[in-house]
Every structure is written in structure tokens, then in C-alpha cells.
Amino acid sequence: MDSNKNFLTMAAAPDGTLIVAGDIDMAGGPILEQALLERESELLVQGGGDIVVDLTGVDFMDSSGLRSMLATARSAAARQANLELRSVGPQIIRLLEITGTVDQFTIASRRD
């Protein structure tokens, strides 16, 4: 069971929030990207709104995950919406700060 603890899992809350757990790396990046694209499509059908991602269960994200999230943030901005990140851990905040991309997202909450 420990060998799977970093495998990325996705779930959708009743309000549409994407709940992510595991590592967003080369293996998990495509899973995240697919979920973000699906949520974007749902919101387009519903008439708009922000994409909300809960990162409580994420401690690591590499450039593949960052690329997916930046593409989604740009797509959301084009339709006057945001990509909102909740419960963002310090490692993810550091990645966003180092890459100068923290301002591309709405950071709703952080965790220690």
C-alpha cells in the first residue's frame, strides 16, 4: 500500500471542486490535465465559473503539473474566470514563487 501513496488520485466534490491527492509528476500530470480539461468543459456548458482545485493531499508538483495548471489558468482567464487553488502546501508555493507563476492563480488558502 505504501508504494501507491504518491500515485495521483482525483475526485470531484459535489460543488465541482477537484480534490487532488498524490504527486503531480510525469505520471500524475496527464491525470490532472485530463481532469482540468473535463472540468473546464463542464463549466463552459454550465455558463462559466471558476475552476477550484483542492491540493490538501499534494506535497509535490513538477513542471508537468505546473504546465497543466498554467494552461488551465490561461483558459479560465480567457473566459473571465480563475483557477483557484485551495490548501496549497509550502513546496507547491515555493515552486510557484521560484517560477514566477504564483500570480497566475488565485491562492484561496495555504497550509503549513
Sine and cosine of phi, psi and omega as CSV:
sin_phi,cos_phi,sin_psi,cos_psi,sin_omega,cos_omega
0.00,0.00,-0.60,0.80,0.02,-1.00
-0.88,0.47,-0.49,0.87,-0.01,-1.00
-0.91,0.41,-0.34,0.94,-0.01,-1.00
-0.98,-0.18,0.04,1.00,-0.11,-0.99
-0.91,0.42,-0.39,0.92,0.00,-1.00
-0.99,-0.16,-0.03,1.00,0.04,-1.00
-0.92,0.40,0.73,-0.68,-0.06,-1.00
-0.96,0.28,0.75,-0.66,0.12,-0.99
-0.82,-0.57,0.50,-0.87,-0.01,-1.00
-0.78,-0.63,0.60,-0.80,0.11,-0.99
-0.58,-0.81,0.44,-0.90,0.04,-1.00
-0.92,-0.38,0.80,-0.60,0.09,-1.00
-0.96,0.27,0.30,-0.96,0.01,-1.00
-0.82,0.57,-0.49,0.87,0.01,-1.00
-1.00,0.08,0.04,1.00,0.02,-1.00
1.00,-0.10,-0.12,0.99,0.05,-1.00
-0.87,0.50,0.74,-0.67,0.08,-1.00
-1.00,0.07,0.85,-0.53,0.00,-1.00
-0.97,-0.24,0.88,-0.47,-0.12,-0.99
-0.93,-0.37,0.65,-0.76,0.07,-1.00
-0.62,-0.78,0.66,-0.75,0.00,-1.00
0.94,-0.35,-0.19,-0.98,-0.02,-1.00
-1.00,-0.01,0.72,-0.70,0.11,-0.99
-0.99,-0.13,1.00,0.03,-0.06,-1.00
-0.80,-0.60,-0.33,-0.94,-0.02,-1.00
-0.84,0.54,-0.56,0.83,0.02,-1.00
-0.98,0.18,-0.65,0.76,-0.07,-1.00
-1.00,0.08,-0.39,0.92,-0.03,-1.00
-0.81,0.59,-0.75,0.66,0.02,-1.00
-0.89,0.45,-0.53,0.85,0.05,-1.00
-0.91,0.42,-0.72,0.69,0.04,-1.00
-0.89,0.46,-0.72,0.69,-0.03,-1.00
-0.85,0.52,-0.70,0.72,0.01,-1.00
-0.89,0.46,-0.69,0.73,0.01,-1.00
-0.90,0.43,-0.63,0.77,0.02,-1.00
-0.91,0.40,-0.67,0.74,0.03,-1.00
-0.89,0.45,-0.66,0.75,0.02,-1.00
-0.90,0.43,-0.67,0.75,0.01,-1.00
-0.91,0.40,-0.65,0.76,0.04,-1.00
-0.86,0.50,-0.69,0.73,0.03,-1.00
-0.89,0.46,-0.68,0.73,0.04,-1.00
-0.86,0.50,-0.70,0.72,-0.02,-1.00
-0.92,0.40,-0.58,0.82,0.05,-1.00
-0.89,0.46,-0.66,0.76,0.02,-1.00
-0.92,0.39,-0.61,0.79,-0.03,-1.00
-0.98,0.18,-0.15,0.99,0.03,-1.00
0.98,-0.19,0.15,0.99,0.11,-0.99
0.88,-0.48,-0.09,-1.00,-0.01,-1.00
0.81,-0.58,0.25,-0.97,0.00,-1.00
-0.98,0.21,0.50,-0.87,0.16,-0.99
-1.00,-0.06,0.81,-0.59,-0.04,-1.00
-0.90,-0.43,0.78,-0.63,0.00,-1.00
-0.82,-0.57,0.84,-0.53,0.06,-1.00
-1.00,-0.08,0.88,-0.47,-0.05,-1.00
-0.96,-0.27,0.42,0.91,-0.01,-1.00
-0.79,0.61,-0.64,0.76,-0.07,-1.00
-1.00,-0.06,0.25,0.97,-0.05,-1.00
-0.92,-0.40,0.82,-0.57,0.07,-1.00
-0.92,-0.39,-0.23,0.97,-0.05,-1.00
-0.66,-0.76,0.70,-0.71,0.12,-0.99
-0.61,-0.80,0.73,-0.68,0.05,-1.00
-0.97,-0.26,-0.18,-0.98,-0.09,-1.00
-0.90,0.44,-0.47,0.88,0.02,-1.00
-0.92,0.39,-0.65,0.76,0.06,-1.00
-0.93,0.37,-0.65,0.76,0.03,-1.00
-0.88,0.47,-0.67,0.75,0.01,-1.00
-0.87,0.50,-0.71,0.70,0.01,-1.00
-0.89,0.46,-0.67,0.74,-0.03,-1.00
-0.94,0.33,-0.59,0.81,0.05,-1.00
-0.92,0.40,-0.65,0.76,0.04,-1.00
-0.88,0.47,-0.65,0.76,0.02,-1.00
-0.93,0.38,-0.65,0.76,0.03,-1.00
-0.88,0.48,-0.66,0.75,0.03,-1.00
-0.91,0.42,-0.67,0.74,0.01,-1.00
-0.90,0.44,-0.69,0.73,0.03,-1.00
-0.90,0.44,-0.69,0.72,0.00,-1.00
-0.88,0.48,-0.58,0.81,0.01,-1.00
-0.89,0.45,-0.42,0.91,0.05,-1.00
-0.95,-0.31,0.40,0.92,0.08,-1.00
0.91,0.42,0.60,0.80,0.01,-1.00
-0.76,-0.65,-0.04,-1.00,-0.05,-1.00
-0.77,-0.63,0.34,-0.94,0.25,-0.97
-0.98,-0.21,0.94,-0.34,-0.04,-1.00
-0.99,-0.15,0.79,-0.62,0.03,-1.00
-0.95,-0.31,0.76,-0.65,0.01,-1.00
-0.90,-0.43,0.53,-0.85,0.07,-1.00
0.79,0.61,0.80,0.59,-0.04,-1.00
-0.99,0.11,0.82,-0.57,-0.02,-1.00
-0.97,0.22,0.27,-0.96,-0.06,-1.00
-0.88,0.47,-0.55,0.84,0.00,-1.00
-0.93,0.38,-0.61,0.80,0.01,-1.00
-0.95,0.31,-0.67,0.74,0.07,-1.00
-0.84,0.54,-0.70,0.71,0.01,-1.00
-0.87,0.49,-0.69,0.73,0.05,-1.00
-0.85,0.52,-0.71,0.70,-0.01,-1.00
-0.90,0.43,-0.63,0.78,0.02,-1.00
-0.93,0.37,-0.71,0.70,-0.02,-1.00
-0.88,0.47,-0.62,0.78,-0.04,-1.00
-1.00,0.06,-0.04,1.00,0.02,-1.00
0.93,0.37,0.47,0.88,-0.07,-1.00
-0.93,-0.38,0.04,1.00,-0.07,-1.00
-0.84,0.54,-0.54,0.84,-0.02,-1.00
-0.97,0.24,-0.10,1.00,0.02,-1.00
-0.98,0.18,-0.18,0.98,-0.09,-1.00
-0.82,-0.57,0.38,-0.93,0.20,-0.98
-1.00,-0.07,0.91,-0.41,0.01,-1.00
-1.00,-0.06,0.97,-0.23,-0.06,-1.00
-0.98,0.20,-0.59,0.81,0.01,-1.00
-0.38,-0.93,0.46,-0.89,0.03,-1.00
-0.85,-0.52,0.35,-0.94,0.10,-0.99
-0.78,-0.63,0.35,-0.94,0.00,-1.00
-0.99,0.13,0.00,0.00,0.00,0.00
